[in-house]
C-alpha cells in the first residue's frame, strides 16, 4: 500500500513537468506550422485531451488518422529532443512523416 502511494505521488509530481518539456520542445513546430495548435494541446494535455483529439473526426478513417498523427508527433518530439533542437536528417524525416500522415498519403514503396 505504501509503495502504491509513493508511485502515485511520483507520477503526480513528474508528469506535469514532462508535459511542460513537451510543450517547450514542440512550440517552435507549432509556430512554424508543422503541427496545429489543437495537436499541440492534445500532445501536452492529459489523456482526456488526447482522447478528445483522437475522437474529433467524424469517420473511423479520420479518427484512426488522428491517432497516427499523435504518434508521429510524439516521434517528432523524441527526435527533436535527441538532436537537442538541431535540424538533422532525422528531424526533417519526422516532420515529413507528420505532414504525410495528416494528409493521408501512403508511404513510399521501398
C-alpha positions as CSV (number, residue, x, y, z in Angstrom):
1,X,0.0,0.0,0.0
2,X,2.8,2.4,0.8
3,X,4.6,1.6,-2.5
4,X,1.4,2.4,-4.4
5,X,1.1,5.8,-2.6
6,X,4.8,6.6,-3.4
7,X,4.3,5.6,-7.0
8,X,1.2,7.8,-7.3
9,X,3.0,10.8,-5.7
10,X,6.0,10.4,-8.0
11,X,3.6,10.2,-11.0
12,X,1.8,13.3,-10.0
13,X,4.9,15.3,-9.5
14,X,6.7,14.3,-12.7
15,X,4.0,14.2,-15.3
16,X,3.2,17.9,-15.3
17,X,6.9,18.8,-15.7
18,X,7.1,16.3,-18.6
19,X,4.2,18.0,-20.3
20,X,5.9,21.4,-19.9
21,X,9.0,20.0,-21.6
22,X,6.9,18.6,-24.4
23,X,5.3,22.0,-24.9
24,X,8.7,23.7,-24.9
25,X,10.0,21.2,-27.5
26,X,7.0,21.3,-29.8
27,X,6.2,25.1,-29.5
28,X,8.5,26.0,-32.4
29,X,7.0,23.3,-34.5
30,X,3.5,24.8,-33.9
31,X,4.7,28.3,-34.7
32,X,6.3,27.0,-37.9
33,X,3.1,25.3,-38.9
34,X,4.4,21.7,-38.7
35,X,1.7,20.8,-36.1
36,X,-1.5,22.6,-35.4
37,X,-2.5,24.3,-32.1
38,X,-5.0,21.5,-31.5
39,X,-2.4,18.9,-32.0
40,X,0.0,20.7,-29.6
41,X,-2.8,20.9,-26.9
42,X,-3.6,17.3,-27.3
43,X,0.1,16.2,-27.0
44,X,0.7,18.4,-24.0
45,X,-2.6,17.7,-22.3
46,X,-3.8,14.8,-20.2
47,X,-5.3,11.6,-21.5
48,X,-8.7,13.3,-21.9
49,X,-7.2,15.9,-24.3
50,X,-5.6,13.2,-26.4
51,X,-8.8,11.2,-26.4
52,X,-10.9,14.2,-27.4
53,X,-8.5,14.9,-30.3
54,X,-8.4,11.3,-31.5
55,X,-12.2,11.1,-31.5
56,X,-12.7,14.5,-33.1
57,X,-13.0,13.1,-36.6
58,X,-16.4,12.1,-37.9
59,X,-15.5,8.8,-39.6
60,X,-13.4,5.9,-38.4
61,X,-10.8,6.7,-41.0
62,X,-10.3,10.2,-39.7
63,X,-10.2,9.0,-36.1
64,X,-7.5,6.5,-36.9
65,X,-5.5,9.1,-38.8
66,X,-5.8,11.4,-35.8
67,X,-4.3,8.7,-33.6
68,X,-1.5,8.1,-36.0
69,X,-0.8,11.8,-36.2
70,X,-0.4,12.0,-32.4
71,X,2.0,9.0,-32.6
72,X,4.0,10.8,-35.3
73,X,4.2,14.0,-33.3
74,X,5.4,12.0,-30.3
75,X,8.1,10.6,-32.5
76,X,8.9,14.1,-33.8
77,X,9.3,15.4,-30.2
78,X,11.5,12.5,-29.3
79,X,13.7,13.1,-32.4
80,X,13.9,16.8,-31.6
81,X,14.9,16.2,-28.0
82,X,17.5,13.7,-29.1
83,X,19.0,16.1,-31.6
84,X,18.8,18.9,-29.0
85,X,16.7,21.1,-31.4
86,X,19.1,20.9,-34.3
87,X,17.7,20.3,-37.8
88,X,19.1,16.9,-38.6
89,X,18.0,14.5,-41.3
90,X,16.0,12.5,-38.7
91,X,14.1,15.6,-37.6
92,X,13.3,16.5,-41.2
93,X,12.1,13.0,-41.8
94,X,9.9,13.1,-38.7
95,X,8.4,16.4,-39.8
96,X,7.7,14.9,-43.2
97,X,6.0,11.9,-41.6
98,X,3.7,14.2,-39.6
99,X,2.7,16.0,-42.7
100,X,2.3,12.8,-44.8
101,X,0.2,11.1,-42.2
102,X,-2.0,14.1,-41.7
103,X,-2.6,14.3,-45.4
104,X,-3.4,10.6,-45.7
105,X,-0.7,9.9,-48.2
106,X,0.5,6.3,-48.1
107,X,4.2,5.7,-47.5
108,X,6.6,5.4,-50.5
109,X,7.3,1.8,-51.5
110,X,10.7,0.5,-50.6
